[in-house]
Amino acid sequence: MQRAFLHYVLAVLVIPLVITACDSAGTGDGSGGGGGGGGNGVIRLVDAFPGLTFNSPVDIQNAGDGSGRLFVVEQSGVIMVVTPSGTADNALSGTGVPRQEETDVFLDISDKALFDGGERGLLGLAFHPDFADNGYFYVDYNADSPNRTVISRFKVMDNDPTVADPNSEVVLLEFNQPSANHKGGQLAFGPDDGFLYIAAGDGGTGGDTAQDRTNLLGSILRIDVDGTDGDKNYAIPPGNPFAGNASGFREEIFAYGFRNPWRFGFDAANGRLFAGDVGEGRREEIDLVESGKNYGWNTMEGSLCFNPPQGCDTGGRELPIYEYGRDIGGTVIAGPVYRGAIQELIGKLIYGDFLSGAIRVLLYDGQAVTENSEIAGVGPFLLSSFGRDESGEVYVCSLDGIIYKIVKE
């Protein structure tokens, strides 16, 4: 993420967790907005697992296997599994938040993942859509000698499917990194196509890589993990925009022109993909990511010219569906489109901002943003990522070690 924020010194924080939701009609024009839950309820964050903290959590995922377990990615190279006790019978109330029953180490690759207190480390996790049957899951981590990103598959132990086998690694994809920042790191399977999507930042080089389709940096990639192609442990989906090209472009690229798409999220109802691209200094942007499109960096930062600062060529470059300036925040973090039980949030993209600590929802109707509303502003809040449980309820990772859940009362 931006400016190596992951090595911020964590101070004692006082976080107001109860936020009253107010009606709002955001325009998506960068002017911000307040409230946003609608109705008479209260949208708030609750500690999902009271008394339990994690080491720099940067991702939280469910396995989709009906177990109700949640998997917390610690940047140092460990994945912790939390088995909640009971069920969230009332998903709209804090009283229905699953309580911690037990936590265990699911996978420890701290000997492989390069974590230096900055933006590198174990950054992403995704479970195969057939995990319940094949036990496969995928991770994105940074390694050294050379400085590189590694996308690997692991599987659970044959004799104990509740624990991963650290010796089962199959490396799918590696690509070199020019510096220590702008790594991206999000992994997710497309809800419609079953392919694995991978966020790759520009590598912190100033952005020239993002317009160079002969490398993988500054792109969102898409691969077929169920196939192989020659010596590759994956295949290129035939619908990828540069599949079979004769120009030397990397066929894994789904879309390009990103600075640091640290987190992205799908809408499980229609397959739309939204990415939050962290800006250089003037704009934070949310993009509707579509096949083959160029999202502008480093010619543009959001809708503004960057290189050159005026009179840039905007032709063929996709503008964000929403952007905001540094008067509102800095370091955008995209989450999923909400499909849980809180009616006021259904169909809205949840996103947040690391510097401001605000959590917002954005409604996109297929043509334009029709609402942009703040649902929870929690002040000095070390937001790093969002995730979902199997029922679609949304959790929030904070770098101070706490996992929160968005609820309504």
N, C-alpha and C positions, 0 to 999 in steps of 0.2 A: 504494500500500500504506500501512500505518499509520504515522503520525508521520513522514511524509516520510523513510522510512528509506533511500530511494535516494540521499540525499546524505550518507550516513555517510562520514566520512573513512576511507579504506582504509589500514590499517596493515599492517605485515609480519605475516603469519599463519603459524603452525606448525600444520598440519592433520594429525592422525593419520588415515591413509587406510585402514588395515587393521583391520577390525572382525570379530571372531569372532561368528558367528551362534549364538544360543542358543535353545532351546525356550521358548515362552511361550504362555500362554493369557490374552490380554487380555479384559477384560469390556466395554470401551467405555463405562465409567461415569465417565471423567474421572480415573481413578487412575493412568493411564499404564501402562507396562510395559517390560520389557527384552527384549533378544534378538529372536528372531522369524524367523530364516532357516530354522531346523529342520535336522536331519541333522547331518553332520559337516563340512560345507563352511564356507567363509568368504565372507560377503557383504562386498564392499568397493567403494570408489570408486577408479577409475583415471583418470588424465588422458587424456581421449579423443584429444587432439591435442597431444602433448608439444611444448613450445617455442612454442606458439601461444596468444596471449591476445587477448581482445576487449574492447571498450569498453562497460562496463556491460551485459552480455548479459541480456536479460529474457525471451527466448523462443527455442526451437529447434524446428524442424519439418522434416519430410521432404515431398517433393513427390508421393510416391506414383506416380512415373513410371518406376520401375525403374532409375533412375540411381544410387541409393545416396547421392546428395548430401544434405547437411544444411545448413539455412539458419538462421543465427544472427542474431537481432534485437538490434541495439544501440540502446539507448534514445535516443541522440542523433539517430537518423533513418536509420541505415544497416542494410541487410541484407547480411550476408556469406554467401557460399556456400563450403562446404568439400566438396571432392571427395576422398573417401578413396581410398587406394591399396589394392588387394587387397580381399578380402572377409573377413567375420568367420566363418571356417569353424568355429571353436570359440567360440560365443557365451557359453559358461559360463566362459571363462578370459580373464584379462587379456591373454594372448598373442594372443587373437583380436580384440582391439580394432582397428578400422580405423585406420591411420596416415594422417596428413595427407599428401596428395599436392600439393594446391594450394589456395589461398584467393583469392577474388576478390570484388570488390564486385558484388552482384547488383542492388541498388537503393539509391540515395542520395536521400532526400527531407529531408535535414537542413535545407534551406532552407524547408521547410514545417512540419516537426514542431517543436513548442515544447518544448524541453528546457531546464529551468532548474535542474537539479541536484536536483529534488524528485521528485514522483510523475508528472509529465507527460512526454510524449515519444512516441516510437514504441513501442507497447506490445504489439501482437498481430499475428499472421500466420496465414493459413490458405490452403491451396491448393485450388482447385476440384477436385471429385472427378474431372473429366475434364481436368485440367491437361495431361496428356500430349498431348491433342488440341487444346484451345483456348488453352492458355498463360495462363489467367486465375489470378490470386491476389488476396487481399484483405488489407488492413491496417487497423489501428485506431491512430489517432494523435491527439494534441492539437494544436490550432492556436490562434492568438491573433487578437484584433480581429475578432470577439469571442472570448473564451475558450470553446472548444467541443471536442467530440469529433467526429472525422471517420472515417467508414467508407467506404473507397474500394476500387475494383477497378483493378488494373494488369494488363498483359499483357507477355509477353516480346517482344523485338524480332523483327520479321518476318524479318530477314536473319541473326539470331543468337539462337536460342532458349535459349542459355545465359545471357543477360543480359536484365534487365527494361528496358522502355522507360519512362523517367521521364516522358515526355510523353503516356503512354497513360491517365492517371488519369481514371476516371469516378467521381464522388462518388455514393455510394448514399444515405448517410444522414448528417445532421449534427444535433447537439443541443447547446444551450448548457450551459455548466458554471458554477456559481455561485462556485467557489473553485478552489484549486490542488491539492486532494487528493481521494482516494476516486474514482478513475477507472475501476476495473475494467480492462478492456483485452483479455481473452481472446477469441479467435475460434476457432471450430471448426465443421466440418460434421458434422451428425448422421450416424452410421453407418447408420442405418435409413432416414431420410427424405430425406437429401441437402440439408437446409436449413441455412442459416448461423445459428449461435448466437453471441450477442454479450453479453459481461458488461459491465454498466454499474453503477458505484458510485453512492452517493447524492449525490455531489458535495461532500461535506464540510460540509453545512449543518446537521448535528445530526440528520439522518435524517427530517425531515418529508416529504421528497420520496419516500421509499421506500414510503409508503402512499398516495401520490397517483398513481393510474393514468392521470391525464390528461397526465403527462409520462413520459419514458423512464428517469429516474434510479432507482437502487436496484432494478434489474430484470435479468433475463436475457431477452434478446430473441430472436426467431426470424423470419427472413425468407427468402423464396424469391428467390435471386439470378438464377434463370433466367427469371423472369417480370417483367412491368411492370404498373403499375396507375396509369393516368392519367399525371401528370407524374413519378411515382416511377420510379426505375431498379431497382425490385424489386417483388415482389408479396407480399401477405399470405397465408401458407398458410391454406387454409380451415379447418384443424383448430386454428388458434390460439384460445386460450380466449376472447378478446374480439373475434374477427373479427365484423364486422357489428353490434357493439353500438350502442345508441342513447344511451349515457350519456357519451359523449365520451372514453371510455378509449382509450388508444393500442393499436391492433390489433397492433402489433409485439410486445407484451409476452407472454412465455411463462410467466413466474413473477415474483413481486415480493416486496418486503419484505426486501431485502438491504442491508447496510451497505457492504461493499466486497468483492464476490466476485472478488478479484484473479485467481484461477486456478480453472478447473474442468476436469473430465476425464470422458470417456465410457468405458464398457465396450463395446468393439467387438463382443463376443459377444452382448450382449442389449440394447444401446442405452441402458442406464441412465446417467444423468447425475448426477455428484457435484460439488458446489461447496464450496470452502473460503471461508467468509465471515469476514473479519477483524473482530475484536471491538473494542469501545470501551475496555474496561478490566478486564472480569471474565471473559469467556468467548470462546474461539475455537471455531468450530463447523464441522462438516461436514454438509452437507444432501444428501439425495436429492431432486433437483429434478424436479418433475412439473408437468404443465400446469395452469395456473390457480391454483396454490397460493400462499398468503401465508406468507412465512418470518419474519414477526414484527417485524423492525426498523422503527421505533424504539420500538414498544411493549415489545418484549422484546429481550434480548440473550441468545441461546441460549435456555435454558429459564427464565431469570431475568427478572423484571420490570425494565424500564429506565425507562419513562416512562408512568405513575408508578413509583417504585422499589418500591412494594408495592401489592398488590391490583389489578394490571392486568387488563384483559380479555383472556384467552387464547383466547377463542372464535374458531374459524376460522383459527387460526395454527398452522402446521406446526412441530413441534419438530425439532431436529437429530437425526440418527441417532447422532452422537457429538459430544461437546464436552469441553473441558478448560479449566482455570483458569490464572491467571498463575503459579501455583507450578510449572507444567510448561513453559510457554513463552508466546509472544505472536507474533501474525502468522502464521496458518495459511496454508499454500500447498498446494493440492490438485494432484495429478498425475493420470495416467491409471490405469485398471485394467490391471494387468500381464498381457500375453498373449505374452510372449517365451518363451525356452527354459529359464529357471530354474524348475524344477518347484515349488519351495517358494513361489514368489511368484505363480504363475498364479491369476488370478481375484481378486487382492487389489488394493485401491486403494492406490497409493503417494501419500504426502503427507509434508509436512515442516513445520518451524517455523523461521522466520527467527531469532528471538531465542535459542532453545536450540540450534540447529544440528542437531537430530535429524531423521533420516529414518525413517519408519515405514510399516507396511502395515496395512491395515484390511480385514477380511473381513466382508462384509454378505451375509446369506443370503436377502434379500428381506423379512425380517421384523425382524431385529435384527442388531447387530454381534456376531459370535461370536469375533473375534480382533482384538486391537490390539497390535501388536508393534513394537518398535524394531529396525530392521535395520542402521542405521548412524548412530552418534552421533559427529559429527566436530568437536564443540567450536565454536570461533569461526568459523563457516562462513557466508558471505554468500549463502545460498540465495535465489534469485529465482524459479526456475521449473523445470519438468520438460518433457521432450519425448521423442518416440519416433523410432527409425529405421524403415525399411520392414519389418524383421523383428520389430518389436515390442520391441526392447531400449530401455531407458530411459536418458536422459541428464539431467544435472543442471547447470543454469546457476548460476554463482556470480558475484556482482557484482565480485569481484576480477579477473574476466576469464577464468577458467578454466572449461572445459566438462569435466565428469566423466561417466563411464559407470558404471552399477551392474553389477557382474559377480559371479560366484561361482567360487571355486576350491576 
